[in-house]
Amino acid sequence: PIMIIVLGHVDIAPSDIAAFCHDIEKIDPAQNTESGCISYSVAVANPARGRLHIAERWQDQPALNAHLQRPETQAFIKKWAGRIHGEVFKYDATNERPLGA
């Protein structure tokens, strides 16, 4: 299987940051070791602007698909779809190795 990396940023109203982060925690697949999620991170990059960085690693596309199809994830997407803007992309990752290698 080919690892999938999801990477990018989203912008939301600065007043929505706390609620967005709370909702992200509720769908965090890294809490379930069987989810196929290797890592899942959302970080506030610029609170005044409402910019958040997104970084995820998935064991493969089926694991990411399963996460995106979960009812909790679908509810999150529906709630925030019209309130977030940005660029989040997925990449096929091969040849993973330590940074110093």
C-alpha positions in Angstrom: 0.0 0.0 0.0 1.0 3.6 -0.7 1.0 6.0 2.3 -1.2 9.1 1.8 -0.1 12.5 3.2 -2.7 15.2 3.6 -1.2 18.7 3.9 -2.3 22.3 3.7 -4.0 25.1 5.4 -7.5 26.4 6.1 -8.7 29.9 7.0 -11.7 30.4 9.3 -13.1 33.3 11.2 -10.7 33.9 14.2 -13.7 33.8 16.5 -14.4 30.2 15.3 -11.0 28.7 16.1 -11.9 27.3 19.5 -15.1 25.6 18.2 -13.3 24.3 15.1 -10.5 22.8 17.2 -13.0 21.3 19.6 -14.9 19.7 16.7 -11.6 18.4 15.2 -10.8 16.6 18.4 -14.1 14.7 18.3 -13.2 13.2 14.9 -9.4 12.7 15.5 -8.7 9.2 14.0 -5.3 9.0 15.7 -7.2 8.1 18.9 -8.2 4.7 17.2 -5.1 2.6 16.6 -7.1 0.5 14.0 -8.1 3.5 11.9 -5.1 3.4 9.6 -4.1 6.9 10.7 -0.4 7.3 11.3 -0.6 10.9 12.5 -3.3 13.7 12.5 -2.5 17.3 13.4 -4.3 20.6 13.1 -2.3 23.6 14.4 -3.2 27.2 14.8 -0.6 29.0 12.7 -2.0 32.6 12.9 -4.9 33.1 15.4 -5.5 36.8 14.4 -6.0 35.7 10.8 -7.7 32.4 11.6 -5.2 30.2 9.7 -4.7 26.6 10.7 -2.2 24.1 9.3 -3.4 20.6 8.5 -1.0 17.6 8.4 -2.1 13.9 8.3 -0.5 10.6 7.4 -2.6 7.6 6.4 -1.4 4.0 5.8 -3.3 4.0 2.5 -6.2 5.4 0.5 -8.7 3.0 1.9 -7.9 4.1 5.5 -8.4 7.8 4.5 -11.7 6.9 2.6 -13.0 5.1 5.7 -12.3 8.2 7.9 -14.0 10.5 5.4 -17.1 8.3 5.2 -17.5 8.0 9.0 -20.8 9.7 10.2 -18.9 11.9 12.6 -16.5 13.1 9.8 -19.4 13.7 7.5 -21.2 15.8 10.2 -18.0 17.8 10.7 -17.7 18.5 6.9 -21.3 19.5 6.7 -21.0 21.9 9.7 -17.8 23.6 8.5 -17.9 23.4 4.7 -19.2 26.9 4.1 -17.1 28.4 6.9 -13.6 27.3 5.9 -11.5 28.2 2.9 -8.0 27.1 2.0 -5.9 24.6 0.2 -5.6 21.1 1.5 -4.1 18.4 -0.8 -3.3 14.8 -0.6 -0.1 13.2 -1.9 1.1 9.6 -2.5 4.1 9.0 -0.4 6.8 6.5 -1.2 10.3 5.9 0.1 9.6 7.0 3.7 12.8 7.3 5.7 14.2 9.3 8.7 15.0 12.9 8.0 18.7 12.4 8.5 19.0 9.4 6.2 
